[in-house]
Amino acid sequence: MTADGIKPGTVLLIDGRASVQFGGDRALVLRVISVSERPTYHGWAWVTGYVLDGAGQALDRREVFVQVAGLRPVSVRPANVVRRNRGV
């Protein structure tokens, strides 16, 4: 994956392959909202997004500094949506 390939809405697994700070049980699933254009080291990027729980619900907004080559796209089932019958 390249920094150009990270688009808003993409869901990524961020673990020890992306940065040592996310190794082991500190890994997280992040729905991307933006990728910073500020200069960084080659192959690294600042990514902002929402940390998702197992149901795909946003828990917290985070900005993370990661190695782009270590990012893994994942699919997340959509969060349950409550629909109400409209008595028509």
PDB file with one MODEL, atoms N, CA, C and O in Angstrom:
MODEL        1
ATOM      1  N   MET A   1       0.851  -1.176   0.000  1.00  0.00           N
ATOM      2  CA  MET A   1       0.000   0.000   0.000  1.00  0.00           C
ATOM      3  C   MET A   1       0.892   1.232   0.000  1.00  0.00           C
ATOM      4  O   MET A   1       1.958   1.245   0.616  1.00  0.00           O
ATOM      5  N   THR A   2       0.442   2.264  -0.698  1.00  0.00           N
ATOM      6  CA  THR A   2       1.156   3.537  -0.714  1.00  0.00           C
ATOM      7  C   THR A   2       0.320   4.592   0.000  1.00  0.00           C
ATOM      8  O   THR A   2      -0.884   4.416   0.190  1.00  0.00           O
ATOM      9  N   ALA A   3       0.956   5.677   0.390  1.00  0.00           N
ATOM     10  CA  ALA A   3       0.213   6.751   1.052  1.00  0.00           C
ATOM     11  C   ALA A   3      -0.900   7.250   0.141  1.00  0.00           C
ATOM     12  O   ALA A   3      -1.959   7.654   0.623  1.00  0.00           O
ATOM     13  N   ASP A   4      -0.671   7.227  -1.184  1.00  0.00           N
ATOM     14  CA  ASP A   4      -1.715   7.634  -2.126  1.00  0.00           C
ATOM     15  C   ASP A   4      -2.884   6.658  -2.114  1.00  0.00           C
ATOM     16  O   ASP A   4      -4.003   7.025  -2.474  1.00  0.00           O
ATOM     17  N   GLY A   5      -2.634   5.414  -1.701  1.00  0.00           N
ATOM     18  CA  GLY A   5      -3.687   4.400  -1.667  1.00  0.00           C
ATOM     19  C   GLY A   5      -4.547   4.452  -0.421  1.00  0.00           C
ATOM     20  O   GLY A   5      -5.545   3.738  -0.326  1.00  0.00           O
ATOM     21  N   ILE A   6      -4.174   5.288   0.535  1.00  0.00           N
ATOM     22  CA  ILE A   6      -4.956   5.410   1.770  1.00  0.00           C
ATOM     23  C   ILE A   6      -5.982   6.514   1.551  1.00  0.00           C
ATOM     24  O   ILE A   6      -5.636   7.691   1.453  1.00  0.00           O
ATOM     25  N   LYS A   7      -7.232   6.123   1.478  1.00  0.00           N
ATOM     26  CA  LYS A   7      -8.310   7.080   1.207  1.00  0.00           C
ATOM     27  C   LYS A   7      -9.266   7.145   2.385  1.00  0.00           C
ATOM     28  O   LYS A   7      -9.389   6.173   3.131  1.00  0.00           O
ATOM     29  N   PRO A   8      -9.946   8.271   2.569  1.00  0.00           N
ATOM     30  CA  PRO A   8     -10.981   8.346   3.606  1.00  0.00           C
ATOM     31  C   PRO A   8     -11.999   7.220   3.415  1.00  0.00           C
ATOM     32  O   PRO A   8     -12.436   6.934   2.300  1.00  0.00           O
ATOM     33  N   GLY A   9     -12.361   6.597   4.525  1.00  0.00           N
ATOM     34  CA  GLY A   9     -13.288   5.471   4.487  1.00  0.00           C
ATOM     35  C   GLY A   9     -12.599   4.122   4.499  1.00  0.00           C
ATOM     36  O   GLY A   9     -13.218   3.113   4.834  1.00  0.00           O
ATOM     37  N   THR A  10     -11.308   4.089   4.133  1.00  0.00           N
ATOM     38  CA  THR A  10     -10.554   2.840   4.175  1.00  0.00           C
ATOM     39  C   THR A  10     -10.428   2.389   5.627  1.00  0.00           C
ATOM     40  O   THR A  10     -10.182   3.206   6.514  1.00  0.00           O
ATOM     41  N   VAL A  11     -10.594   1.093   5.868  1.00  0.00           N
ATOM     42  CA  VAL A  11     -10.441   0.549   7.217  1.00  0.00           C
ATOM     43  C   VAL A  11      -9.133  -0.233   7.247  1.00  0.00           C
ATOM     44  O   VAL A  11      -8.912  -1.123   6.426  1.00  0.00           O
ATOM     45  N   LEU A  12      -8.270   0.107   8.202  1.00  0.00           N
ATOM     46  CA  LEU A  12      -6.928  -0.470   8.279  1.00  0.00           C
ATOM     47  C   LEU A  12      -6.692  -1.165   9.605  1.00  0.00           C
ATOM     48  O   LEU A  12      -7.168  -0.721  10.649  1.00  0.00           O
ATOM     49  N   LEU A  13      -5.948  -2.266   9.548  1.00  0.00           N
ATOM     50  CA  LEU A  13      -5.409  -2.878  10.755  1.00  0.00           C
ATOM     51  C   LEU A  13      -4.065  -2.215  10.989  1.00  0.00           C
ATOM     52  O   LEU A  13      -3.193  -2.237  10.120  1.00  0.00           O
ATOM     53  N   ILE A  14      -3.900  -1.628  12.158  1.00  0.00           N
ATOM     54  CA  ILE A  14      -2.638  -0.990  12.519  1.00  0.00           C
ATOM     55  C   ILE A  14      -2.057  -1.790  13.665  1.00  0.00           C
ATOM     56  O   ILE A  14      -2.553  -1.755  14.791  1.00  0.00           O
ATOM     57  N   ASP A  15      -0.980  -2.521  13.349  1.00  0.00           N
ATOM     58  CA  ASP A  15      -0.354  -3.381  14.348  1.00  0.00           C
ATOM     59  C   ASP A  15       1.150  -3.153  14.335  1.00  0.00           C
ATOM     60  O   ASP A  15       1.617  -2.135  13.823  1.00  0.00           O
ATOM     61  N   GLY A  16       1.898  -4.070  14.881  1.00  0.00           N
ATOM     62  CA  GLY A  16       3.338  -3.932  14.993  1.00  0.00           C
ATOM     63  C   GLY A  16       4.059  -3.796  13.664  1.00  0.00           C
ATOM     64  O   GLY A  16       5.188  -3.306  13.627  1.00  0.00           O
ATOM     65  N   ARG A  17       3.426  -4.224  12.559  1.00  0.00           N
ATOM     66  CA  ARG A  17       4.045  -4.057  11.244  1.00  0.00           C
ATOM     67  C   ARG A  17       4.044  -2.594  10.818  1.00  0.00           C
ATOM     68  O   ARG A  17       4.902  -2.167  10.046  1.00  0.00           O
ATOM     69  N   ALA A  18       3.077  -1.825  11.324  1.00  0.00           N
ATOM     70  CA  ALA A  18       2.979  -0.405  10.977  1.00  0.00           C
ATOM     71  C   ALA A  18       3.840   0.459  11.896  1.00  0.00           C
ATOM     72  O   ALA A  18       4.382   1.477  11.468  1.00  0.00           O
ATOM     73  N   SER A  19       3.966   0.049  13.165  1.00  0.00           N
ATOM     74  CA  SER A  19       4.799   0.767  14.130  1.00  0.00           C
ATOM     75  C   SER A  19       4.890  -0.075  15.398  1.00  0.00           C
ATOM     76  O   SER A  19       3.906  -0.690  15.807  1.00  0.00           O
ATOM     77  N   VAL A  20       6.053  -0.105  16.013  1.00  0.00           N
ATOM     78  CA  VAL A  20       6.235  -0.942  17.202  1.00  0.00           C
ATOM     79  C   VAL A  20       5.279  -0.574  18.330  1.00  0.00           C
ATOM     80  O   VAL A  20       4.955  -1.423  19.161  1.00  0.00           O
ATOM     81  N   GLN A  21       4.824   0.674  18.374  1.00  0.00           N
ATOM     82  CA  GLN A  21       3.916   1.078  19.450  1.00  0.00           C
ATOM     83  C   GLN A  21       2.558   0.387  19.373  1.00  0.00           C
ATOM     84  O   GLN A  21       1.795   0.418  20.338  1.00  0.00           O
ATOM     85  N   PHE A  22       2.246  -0.243  18.223  1.00  0.00           N
ATOM     86  CA  PHE A  22       0.963  -0.924  18.068  1.00  0.00           C
ATOM     87  C   PHE A  22       1.118  -2.442  18.057  1.00  0.00           C
ATOM     88  O   PHE A  22       0.220  -3.151  17.602  1.00  0.00           O
ATOM     89  N   GLY A  23       2.236  -2.942  18.549  1.00  0.00           N
ATOM     90  CA  GLY A  23       2.475  -4.377  18.596  1.00  0.00           C
ATOM     91  C   GLY A  23       1.622  -5.079  19.643  1.00  0.00           C
ATOM     92  O   GLY A  23       1.160  -4.463  20.604  1.00  0.00           O
ATOM     93  N   GLY A  24       1.420  -6.376  19.442  1.00  0.00           N
ATOM     94  CA  GLY A  24       0.698  -7.195  20.421  1.00  0.00           C
ATOM     95  C   GLY A  24      -0.733  -6.755  20.628  1.00  0.00           C
ATOM     96  O   GLY A  24      -1.470  -6.529  19.669  1.00  0.00           O
ATOM     97  N   ASP A  25      -1.125  -6.634  21.892  1.00  0.00           N
ATOM     98  CA  ASP A  25      -2.521  -6.296  22.205  1.00  0.00           C
ATOM     99  C   ASP A  25      -2.821  -4.803  22.036  1.00  0.00           C
ATOM    100  O   ASP A  25      -3.922  -4.353  22.351  1.00  0.00           O
ATOM    101  N   ARG A  26      -1.849  -4.041  21.542  1.00  0.00           N
ATOM    102  CA  ARG A  26      -2.080  -2.605  21.309  1.00  0.00           C
ATOM    103  C   ARG A  26      -2.501  -2.311  19.871  1.00  0.00           C
ATOM    104  O   ARG A  26      -2.651  -1.151  19.488  1.00  0.00           O
ATOM    105  N   ALA A  27      -2.691  -3.374  19.070  1.00  0.00           N
ATOM    106  CA  ALA A  27      -3.140  -3.185  17.688  1.00  0.00           C
ATOM    107  C   ALA A  27      -4.535  -2.564  17.688  1.00  0.00           C
ATOM    108  O   ALA A  27      -5.299  -2.714  18.641  1.00  0.00           O
ATOM    109  N   LEU A  28      -4.848  -1.868  16.601  1.00  0.00           N
ATOM    110  CA  LEU A  28      -6.178  -1.271  16.498  1.00  0.00           C
ATOM    111  C   LEU A  28      -6.667  -1.294  15.057  1.00  0.00           C
ATOM    112  O   LEU A  28      -5.884  -1.422  14.116  1.00  0.00           O
ATOM    113  N   VAL A  29      -7.973  -1.169  14.911  1.00  0.00           N
ATOM    114  CA  VAL A  29      -8.603  -1.053  13.601  1.00  0.00           C
ATOM    115  C   VAL A  29      -9.040   0.401  13.469  1.00  0.00           C
ATOM    116  O   VAL A  29      -9.719   0.935  14.346  1.00  0.00           O
ATOM    117  N   LEU A  30      -8.644   1.036  12.368  1.00  0.00           N
ATOM    118  CA  LEU A  30      -8.858   2.470  12.192  1.00  0.00           C
ATOM    119  C   LEU A  30      -9.580   2.739  10.876  1.00  0.00           C
ATOM    120  O   LEU A  30      -9.140   2.286   9.820  1.00  0.00           O
ATOM    121  N   ARG A  31     -10.701   3.483  10.939  1.00  0.00           N
ATOM    122  CA  ARG A  31     -11.371   3.954   9.715  1.00  0.00           C
ATOM    123  C   ARG A  31     -10.787   5.327   9.404  1.00  0.00           C
ATOM    124  O   ARG A  31     -10.937   6.268  10.183  1.00  0.00           O
ATOM    125  N   VAL A  32     -10.120   5.430   8.257  1.00  0.00           N
ATOM    126  CA  VAL A  32      -9.387   6.638   7.878  1.00  0.00           C
ATOM    127  C   VAL A  32     -10.345   7.788   7.573  1.00  0.00           C
ATOM    128  O   VAL A  32     -11.351   7.615   6.886  1.00  0.00           O
ATOM    129  N   ILE A  33     -10.003   8.973   8.104  1.00  0.00           N
ATOM    130  CA  ILE A  33     -10.725  10.185   7.709  1.00  0.00           C
ATOM    131  C   ILE A  33      -9.809  11.152   6.954  1.00  0.00           C
ATOM    132  O   ILE A  33     -10.289  11.980   6.180  1.00  0.00           O
ATOM    133  N   SER A  34      -8.489  11.051   7.175  1.00  0.00           N
ATOM    134  CA  SER A  34      -7.565  11.893   6.407  1.00  0.00           C
ATOM    135  C   SER A  34      -6.137  11.373   6.532  1.00  0.00           C
ATOM    136  O   SER A  34      -5.785  10.655   7.468  1.00  0.00           O
ATOM    137  N   VAL A  35      -5.328  11.766   5.546  1.00  0.00           N
ATOM    138  CA  VAL A  35      -3.891  11.490   5.563  1.00  0.00           C
ATOM    139  C   VAL A  35      -3.202  12.836   5.407  1.00  0.00           C
ATOM    140  O   VAL A  35      -3.457  13.568   4.451  1.00  0.00           O
ATOM    141  N   SER A  36      -2.331  13.155   6.349  1.00  0.00           N
ATOM    142  CA  SER A  36      -1.664  14.455   6.342  1.00  0.00           C
ATOM    143  C   SER A  36      -0.698  14.572   5.168  1.00  0.00           C
ATOM    144  O   SER A  36      -0.065  13.597   4.762  1.00  0.00           O
ATOM    145  N   GLU A  37      -0.602  15.777   4.638  1.00  0.00           N
ATOM    146  CA  GLU A  37       0.349  16.047   3.557  1.00  0.00           C
ATOM    147  C   GLU A  37       1.667  16.599   4.082  1.00  0.00           C
ATOM    148  O   GLU A  37       2.580  16.869   3.302  1.00  0.00           O
ATOM    149  N   ARG A  38       1.776  16.771   5.414  1.00  0.00           N
ATOM    150  CA  ARG A  38       3.027  17.323   5.946  1.00  0.00           C
ATOM    151  C   ARG A  38       4.175  16.341   5.687  1.00  0.00           C
ATOM    152  O   ARG A  38       3.972  15.127   5.706  1.00  0.00           O
ATOM    153  N   PRO A  39       5.360  16.863   5.449  1.00  0.00           N
ATOM    154  CA  PRO A  39       6.510  16.008   5.137  1.00  0.00           C
ATOM    155  C   PRO A  39       6.851  15.065   6.301  1.00  0.00           C
ATOM    156  O   PRO A  39       6.784  15.447   7.469  1.00  0.00           O
ATOM    157  N   THR A  40       7.213  13.841   5.954  1.00  0.00           N
ATOM    158  CA  THR A  40       7.645  12.846   6.939  1.00  0.00           C
ATOM    159  C   THR A  40       8.828  12.085   6.361  1.00  0.00           C
ATOM    160  O   THR A  40       9.278  12.360   5.249  1.00  0.00           O
ATOM    161  N   TYR A  41       9.319  11.133   7.127  1.00  0.00           N
ATOM    162  CA  TYR A  41      10.348  10.240   6.613  1.00  0.00           C
ATOM    163  C   TYR A  41       9.759   9.412   5.482  1.00  0.00           C
ATOM    164  O   TYR A  41       8.560   9.135   5.466  1.00  0.00           O
ATOM    165  N   HIS A  42      10.609   9.016   4.532  1.00  0.00           N
ATOM    166  CA  HIS A  42      10.155   8.205   3.401  1.00  0.00           C
ATOM    167  C   HIS A  42       9.455   6.936   3.894  1.00  0.00           C
ATOM    168  O   HIS A  42      10.000   6.207   4.723  1.00  0.00           O
ATOM    169  N   GLY A  43       8.257   6.678   3.388  1.00  0.00           N
ATOM    170  CA  GLY A  43       7.528   5.464   3.744  1.00  0.00           C
ATOM    171  C   GLY A  43       6.658   5.589   4.984  1.00  0.00           C
ATOM    172  O   GLY A  43       6.002   4.622   5.371  1.00  0.00           O
ATOM    173  N   TRP A  44       6.639   6.746   5.610  1.00  0.00           N
ATOM    174  CA  TRP A  44       5.833   6.971   6.814  1.00  0.00           C
ATOM    175  C   TRP A  44       4.745   7.992   6.516  1.00  0.00           C
ATOM    176  O   TRP A  44       4.876   8.794   5.592  1.00  0.00           O
ATOM    177  N   ALA A  45       3.659   7.962   7.308  1.00  0.00           N
ATOM    178  CA  ALA A  45       2.564   8.921   7.116  1.00  0.00           C
ATOM    179  C   ALA A  45       1.830   9.163   8.425  1.00  0.00           C
ATOM    180  O   ALA A  45       1.775   8.297   9.298  1.00  0.00           O
ATOM    181  N   TRP A  46       1.270  10.357   8.539  1.00  0.00           N
ATOM    182  CA  TRP A  46       0.355  10.688   9.631  1.00  0.00           C
ATOM    183  C   TRP A  46      -1.050  10.394   9.128  1.00  0.00           C
ATOM    184  O   TRP A  46      -1.493  10.976   8.138  1.00  0.00           O
ATOM    185  N   VAL A  47      -1.748   9.496   9.805  1.00  0.00           N
ATOM    186  CA  VAL A  47      -3.095   9.094   9.401  1.00  0.00           C
ATOM    187  C   VAL A  47      -4.054   9.407  10.549  1.00  0.00           C
ATOM    188  O   VAL A  47      -3.787   9.057  11.699  1.00  0.00           O
ATOM    189  N   THR A  48      -5.155  10.057  10.238  1.00  0.00           N
ATOM    190  CA  THR A  48      -6.180  10.378  11.230  1.00  0.00           C
ATOM    191  C   THR A  48      -7.419   9.548  10.928  1.00  0.00           C
ATOM    192  O   THR A  48      -7.812   9.388   9.773  1.00  0.00           O
ATOM    193  N   GLY A  49      -8.027   9.024  11.989  1.00  0.00           N
ATOM    194  CA  GLY A  49      -9.233   8.237  11.786  1.00  0.00           C
ATOM    195  C   GLY A  49      -9.903   7.890  13.097  1.00  0.00           C
ATOM    196  O   GLY A  49      -9.523   8.376  14.163  1.00  0.00           O
ATOM    197  N   TYR A  50     -10.910   7.036  12.994  1.00  0.00           N
ATOM    198  CA  TYR A  50     -11.655   6.589  14.165  1.00  0.00           C
ATOM    199  C   TYR A  50     -11.298   5.146  14.479  1.00  0.00           C
ATOM    200  O   TYR A  50     -11.352   4.283  13.603  1.00  0.00           O
ATOM    201  N   VAL A  51     -10.935   4.885  15.724  1.00  0.00           N
ATOM    202  CA  VAL A  51     -10.691   3.520  16.190  1.00  0.00           C
ATOM    203  C   VAL A  51     -12.048   2.833  16.262  1.00  0.00           C
ATOM    204  O   VAL A  51     -12.997   3.379  16.823  1.00  0.00           O
ATOM    205  N   LEU A  52     -12.137   1.622  15.687  1.00  0.00           N
ATOM    206  CA  LEU A  52     -13.394   0.881  15.651  1.00  0.00           C
ATOM    207  C   LEU A  52     -13.369  -0.292  16.613  1.00  0.00           C
ATOM    208  O   LEU A  52     -12.324  -0.905  16.833  1.00  0.00           O
ATOM    209  N   ASP A  53     -14.534  -0.605  17.190  1.00  0.00           N
ATOM    210  CA  ASP A  53     -14.648  -1.809  18.010  1.00  0.00           C
ATOM    211  C   ASP A  53     -15.012  -2.985  17.100  1.00  0.00           C
ATOM    212  O   ASP A  53     -15.100  -2.819  15.883  1.00  0.00           O
ATOM    213  N   GLY A  54     -15.222  -4.156  17.672  1.00  0.00           N
ATOM    214  CA  GLY A  54     -15.527  -5.355  16.901  1.00  0.00           C
ATOM    215  C   GLY A  54     -16.804  -5.270  16.094  1.00  0.00           C
ATOM    216  O   GLY A  54     -16.971  -6.005  15.121  1.00  0.00           O
ATOM    217  N   ALA A  55     -17.705  -4.386  16.479  1.00  0.00           N
ATOM    218  CA  ALA A  55     -18.975  -4.220  15.764  1.00  0.00           C
ATOM    219  C   ALA A  55     -18.902  -3.112  14.713  1.00  0.00           C
ATOM    220  O   ALA A  55     -19.890  -2.830  14.036  1.00  0.00           O
ATOM    221  N   GLY A  56     -17.729  -2.486  14.578  1.00  0.00           N
ATOM    222  CA  GLY A  56     -17.575  -1.420  13.601  1.00  0.00           C
ATOM    223  C   GLY A  56     -17.995  -0.049  14.098  1.00  0.00           C
ATOM    224  O   GLY A  56     -18.097   0.891  13.309  1.00  0.00           O
ATOM    225  N   GLN A  57     -18.242   0.078  15.398  1.00  0.00           N
ATOM    226  CA  GLN A  57     -18.625   1.360  15.991  1.00  0.00           C
ATOM    227  C   GLN A  57     -17.370   2.176  16.316  1.00  0.00           C
ATOM    228  O   GLN A  57     -16.381   1.636  16.811  1.00  0.00           O
ATOM    229  N   ALA A  58     -17.420   3.468  16.034  1.00  0.00           N
ATOM    230  CA  ALA A  58     -16.299   4.353  16.346  1.00  0.00           C
ATOM    231  C   ALA A  58     -16.201   4.557  17.852  1.00  0.00           C
ATOM    232  O   ALA A  58     -17.191   4.857  18.519  1.00  0.00           O
ATOM    233  N   LEU A  59     -14.983   4.387  18.377  1.00  0.00           N
ATOM    234  CA  LEU A  59     -14.746   4.548  19.809  1.00  0.00           C
ATOM    235  C   LEU A  59     -14.019   5.841  20.139  1.00  0.00           C
ATOM    236  O   LEU A  59     -14.322   6.503  21.132  1.00  0.00           O
ATOM    237  N   ASP A  60     -13.047   6.198  19.287  1.00  0.00           N
ATOM    238  CA  ASP A  60     -12.171   7.316  19.610  1.00  0.00           C
ATOM    239  C   ASP A  60     -11.522   7.822  18.333  1.00  0.00           C
ATOM    240  O   ASP A  60     -11.258   7.042  17.418  1.00  0.00           O
ATOM    241  N   ARG A  61     -11.265   9.107  18.266  1.00  0.00           N
ATOM    242  CA  ARG A  61     -10.537   9.687  17.135  1.00  0.00           C
ATOM    243  C   ARG A  61      -9.055   9.683  17.482  1.00  0.00           C
ATOM    244  O   ARG A  61      -8.666  10.069  18.585  1.00  0.00           O
ATOM    245  N   ARG A  62      -8.220   9.238  16.520  1.00  0.00           N
ATOM    246  CA  ARG A  62      -6.772   9.163  16.757  1.00  0.00           C
ATOM    247  C   ARG A  62      -6.013   9.652  15.539  1.00  0.00           C
ATOM    248  O   ARG A  62      -6.485   9.544  14.407  1.00  0.00           O
ATOM    249  N   GLU A  63      -4.831  10.189  15.789  1.00  0.00           N
ATOM    250  CA  GLU A  63      -3.879  10.475  14.722  1.00  0.00           C
ATOM    251  C   GLU A  63      -2.662   9.615  15.012  1.00  0.00           C
ATOM    252  O   GLU A  63      -2.108   9.669  16.110  1.00  0.00           O
ATOM    253  N   VAL A  64      -2.238   8.815  14.025  1.00  0.00           N
ATOM    254  CA  VAL A  64      -1.139   7.878  14.238  1.00  0.00           C
ATOM    255  C   VAL A  64      -0.064   8.098  13.181  1.00  0.00           C
ATOM    256  O   VAL A  64      -0.355   8.478  12.047  1.00  0.00           O
ATOM    257  N   PHE A  65       1.185   7.853  13.574  1.00  0.00           N
ATOM    258  CA  PHE A  65       2.341   7.955  12.684  1.00  0.00           C
ATOM    259  C   PHE A  65       2.773   6.534  12.377  1.00  0.00           C
ATOM    260  O   PHE A  65       3.222   5.816  13.271  1.00  0.00           O
ATOM    261  N   VAL A  66       2.641   6.116  11.112  1.00  0.00           N
ATOM    262  CA  VAL A  66       2.823   4.706  10.769  1.00  0.00           C
ATOM    263  C   VAL A  66       3.655   4.523   9.505  1.00  0.00           C
ATOM    264  O   VAL A  66       3.763   5.417   8.666  1.00  0.00           O
ATOM    265  N   GLN A  67       4.245   3.322   9.400  1.00  0.00           N
ATOM    266  CA  GLN A  67       4.909   2.912   8.171  1.00  0.00           C
ATOM    267  C   GLN A  67       3.823   2.435   7.211  1.00  0.00           C
ATOM    268  O   GLN A  67       3.084   1.500   7.518  1.00  0.00           O
ATOM    269  N   VAL A  68       3.731   3.066   6.070  1.00  0.00           N
ATOM    270  CA  VAL A  68       2.673   2.752   5.116  1.00  0.00           C
ATOM    271  C   VAL A  68       2.748   1.295   4.668  1.00  0.00           C
ATOM    272  O   VAL A  68       1.709   0.659   4.489  1.00  0.00           O
ATOM    273  N   ALA A  69       3.946   0.755   4.484  1.00  0.00           N
ATOM    274  CA  ALA A  69       4.091  -0.630   4.032  1.00  0.00           C
ATOM    275  C   ALA A  69       3.532  -1.634   5.039  1.00  0.00           C
ATOM    276  O   ALA A  69       3.223  -2.768   4.672  1.00  0.00           O
ATOM    277  N   GLY A  70       3.399  -1.232   6.302  1.00  0.00           N
ATOM    278  CA  GLY A  70       2.894  -2.133   7.330  1.00  0.00           C
ATOM    279  C   GLY A  70       1.392  -2.087   7.523  1.00  0.00           C
ATOM    280  O   GLY A  70       0.855  -2.838   8.338  1.00  0.00           O
ATOM    281  N   LEU A  71       0.696  -1.219   6.790  1.00  0.00           N
ATOM    282  CA  LEU A  71      -0.757  -1.101   6.933  1.00  0.00           C
ATOM    283  C   LEU A  71      -1.453  -2.234   6.192  1.00  0.00           C
ATOM    284  O   LEU A  71      -1.039  -2.612   5.096  1.00  0.00           O
ATOM    285  N   ARG A  72      -2.504  -2.771   6.788  1.00  0.00           N
ATOM    286  CA  ARG A  72      -3.273  -3.861   6.185  1.00  0.00           C
ATOM    287  C   ARG A  72      -4.742  -3.462   6.113  1.00  0.00           C
ATOM    288  O   ARG A  72      -5.365  -3.215   7.145  1.00  0.00           O
ATOM    289  N   PRO A  73      -5.315  -3.394   4.881  1.00  0.00           N
ATOM    290  CA  PRO A  73      -6.748  -3.112   4.795  1.00  0.00           C
ATOM    291  C   PRO A  73      -7.547  -4.295   5.342  1.00  0.00           C
ATOM    292  O   PRO A  73      -7.170  -5.449   5.141  1.00  0.00           O
ATOM    293  N   VAL A  74      -8.626  -4.012   6.018  1.00  0.00           N
ATOM    294  CA  VAL A  74      -9.506  -5.060   6.548  1.00  0.00           C
ATOM    295  C   VAL A  74     -10.944  -4.692   6.219  1.00  0.00           C
ATOM    296  O   VAL A  74     -11.270  -3.532   5.972  1.00  0.00           O
ATOM    297  N   SER A  75     -11.795  -5.714   6.224  1.00  0.00           N
ATOM    298  CA  SER A  75     -13.220  -5.426   6.039  1.00  0.00           C
ATOM    299  C   SER A  75     -13.885  -5.530   7.399  1.00  0.00           C
ATOM    300  O   SER A  75     -13.577  -6.414   8.198  1.00  0.00           O
ATOM    301  N   VAL A  76     -14.780  -4.630   7.635  1.00  0.00           N
ATOM    302  CA  VAL A  76     -15.505  -4.589   8.901  1.00  0.00           C
ATOM    303  C   VAL A  76     -16.975  -4.656   8.563  1.00  0.00           C
ATOM    304  O   VAL A  76     -17.456  -3.939   7.686  1.00  0.00           O
ATOM    305  N   ARG A  77     -17.692  -5.527   9.270  1.00  0.00           N
ATOM    306  CA  ARG A  77     -19.126  -5.566   8.990  1.00  0.00           C
ATOM    307  C   ARG A  77     -19.725  -4.259   9.492  1.00  0.00           C
ATOM    308  O   ARG A  77     -19.305  -3.729  10.521  1.00  0.00           O
ATOM    309  N   PRO A  78     -20.695  -3.749   8.769  1.00  0.00           N
ATOM    310  CA  PRO A  78     -21.281  -2.464   9.168  1.00  0.00           C
ATOM    311  C   PRO A  78     -21.916  -2.531  10.547  1.00  0.00           C
ATOM    312  O   PRO A  78     -22.433  -3.569  10.960  1.00  0.00           O
ATOM    313  N   ALA A  79     -21.868  -1.430  11.236  1.00  0.00           N
ATOM    314  CA  ALA A  79     -22.510  -1.345  12.550  1.00  0.00           C
ATOM    315  C   ALA A  79     -24.013  -1.516  12.376  1.00  0.00           C
ATOM    316  O   ALA A  79     -24.579  -1.123  11.356  1.00  0.00           O
ATOM    317  N   ASN A  80     -24.648  -2.102  13.376  1.00  0.00           N
ATOM    318  CA  ASN A  80     -26.099  -2.278  13.317  1.00  0.00           C
ATOM    319  C   ASN A  80     -26.782  -0.922  13.255  1.00  0.00           C
ATOM    320  O   ASN A  80     -26.437   0.011  13.980  1.00  0.00           O
ATOM    321  N   VAL A  81     -27.743  -0.847  12.384  1.00  0.00           N
ATOM    322  CA  VAL A  81     -28.518   0.379  12.236  1.00  0.00           C
ATOM    323  C   VAL A  81     -29.928   0.084  12.722  1.00  0.00           C
ATOM    324  O   VAL A  81     -30.546  -0.895  12.304  1.00  0.00           O
ATOM    325  N   VAL A  82     -30.423   0.922  13.591  1.00  0.00           N
ATOM    326  CA  VAL A  82     -31.782   0.743  14.104  1.00  0.00           C
ATOM    327  C   VAL A  82     -32.741   1.367  13.108  1.00  0.00           C
ATOM    328  O   VAL A  82     -32.673   2.562  12.821  1.00  0.00           O
ATOM    329  N   ARG A  83     -33.630   0.545  12.590  1.00  0.00           N
ATOM    330  CA  ARG A  83     -34.632   1.039  11.643  1.00  0.00           C
ATOM    331  C   ARG A  83     -35.998   0.956  12.301  1.00  0.00           C
ATOM    332  O   ARG A  83     -36.336  -0.026  12.962  1.00  0.00           O
ATOM    333  N   ARG A  84     -36.748   1.977  12.109  1.00  0.00           N
ATOM    334  CA  ARG A  84     -38.089   2.004  12.694  1.00  0.00           C
ATOM    335  C   ARG A  84     -39.120   1.912  11.585  1.00  0.00           C
ATOM    336  O   ARG A  84     -38.989   2.551  10.540  1.00  0.00           O
ATOM    337  N   ASN A  85     -40.145   1.109  11.827  1.00  0.00           N
ATOM    338  CA  ASN A  85     -41.259   1.060  10.889  1.00  0.00           C
ATOM    339  C   ASN A  85     -42.031   2.351  10.975  1.00  0.00           C
ATOM    340  O   ASN A  85     -42.335   2.850  12.059  1.00  0.00           O
ATOM    341  N   ARG A  86     -42.331   2.865   9.843  1.00  0.00           N
ATOM    342  CA  ARG A  86     -43.148   4.070   9.811  1.00  0.00           C
ATOM    343  C   ARG A  86     -44.561   3.631   9.459  1.00  0.00           C
ATOM    344  O   ARG A  86     -44.813   3.173   8.345  1.00  0.00           O
ATOM    345  N   GLY A  87     -45.459   3.765  10.384  1.00  0.00           N
ATOM    346  CA  GLY A  87     -46.835   3.328  10.171  1.00  0.00           C
ATOM    347  C   GLY A  87     -47.497   4.078   9.030  1.00  0.00           C
ATOM    348  O   GLY A  87     -48.095   5.136   9.226  1.00  0.00           O
ATOM    349  N   VAL A  88     -47.380   3.517   7.837  1.00  0.00           N
ATOM    350  CA  VAL A  88     -47.958   4.175   6.655  1.00  0.00           C
ATOM    351  C   VAL A  88     -49.168   3.410   6.197  1.00  0.00           C
ATOM    352  O   VAL A  88     -49.805   3.793   5.216  1.00  0.00           O
TER     353      VAL A  88
ENDMDL
END
